[in-house]
Amino acid sequence: MNPITPEPPGHGLSTLCIHAGTHVDQATGGACSPIFTSTAYAFPNPANETIYPRHFNTPNQQVINRKLAALEKGEAALVFGSGMAAVSTLLLAHLNPGEHAIFQNDLYGGSMQLITRELQRLGIQVSWGANVDQFAAALRPETRLIYVESPSNPLLHCVDLAELAALGKRHGVMTVIDNTFATPINQNPIPLGIDAVLHSATKYLNGHSDVNAGVVVSSAEVVGRITASAVHFGGTLDAHACSQLERGLKTLALRVQRHNENAETLARFLAAHPAVSRVNYPGLPGHPDHAIAARQMRGYGGMLSFELRQPEQVDRLLSRLRIVMPALSLGGVESLICVPGRSTHRTMTPAERQRAGISDSLLRVSVGIEDATDLLGDFAEALAMESPSSATTTR
Ligand SMILES: *Cc1c(COP(=O)(O)O)cnc(C)c1O
């Protein structure tokens, strides 16, 4: 019923960001998809389709669905009102009481809480692991699903996605990745064999820290099953937010390229800085998962974390930064910094954090698309020592 730009298969990711899924306005030939605010659509209609926002099939929702399916190389996609709506609907559409799912140790805090506070309450059995060998060891006859993030938050661990996909296929277990940190520009898990890809579109996909949204991409069959549950759970995104997200997506490839460049430059700068004891960035050859990341990623992303040699310097650093803003969330054009132990991972006990490798002096940076020289200058000044003996060690 909706006029659709024929999706350009085989086109590059930048072209797909701009053109895939656009709703062509036949009346005016406008370059942008119009905003359709209706919640009531004529019925009966020739397609016998009940169009309604909570059925996830209004024109502006379909634009995002088609664009994300094209970018992630899936058959179909579904846009949600938040990343957590996408995560929870996918999991609840597939997992029944008594069934078992395996999750990566270091997931996004909200996903972790969904698993421990909601899924387990519903009688869903849960195991944890750090890599494909540990996931394999945790398999049971009733295992339905394995769920990972790669790169993960906040240590940027990477999981070998081709190996994970092969494990899932061997045992008839669905494999799912939250691809928020990588974005479809840096990593496409579906061609590697992963069954379903999730995004918090709040982050890089929208990219301007002003829309809360989520997406699932998978086969038409899996997206159909998720849609059937989503209609009941109701986590929709309205037309105006869809339109804003569509605009953000048009510059995704360009933004991510700059996020990648700035993060790599900052990672190298921090790694060489005397006040910094450790930098976690999958693009650095010293990162434990660099080889895995190099195999499956086209770029290493805009997220990094690092540790200060002196934990008591954390607050001084945060108060001295002028451009980089202390804030949660990530993936926007502006650079943000946070202390995971105090914020995103504060509900873990100190012992759990220590086991996970999240020290009190660990800082996470969402590297924005400002001029790299300004970002390096901001960190250089904020990290400059006060004692005369070390005054010469920066810049
Ligand atoms: C933010 C985030 C989510 C949750 O998304 P919301 O849009 O905040 O609901 C899920 N996974 C990752 C990796 C995230 O960064």
The ligand as a Gaussian input file, in Angstrom:
#p B3LYP/6-31G(d) Opt

LIG

0 1
 C       21.539000       1.960000      26.070000
 C       21.699000       0.530000      25.780000
 C       20.613000      -0.358000      25.827000
 C       19.225000       0.094000      26.246000
 O       18.699000       1.007000      25.354000
 P       17.602000       2.138000      25.769000
 O       17.391000       2.826000      24.469000
 O       18.234000       2.979000      26.810000
 O       16.417000       1.421000      26.266000
 C       20.825000      -1.677000      25.490000
 N       22.050000      -2.132000      25.142000
 C       23.132000      -1.312000      25.106000
 C       24.453000      -1.866000      24.718000
 C       22.994000       0.037000      25.414000
 O       24.065000       0.836000      25.380000

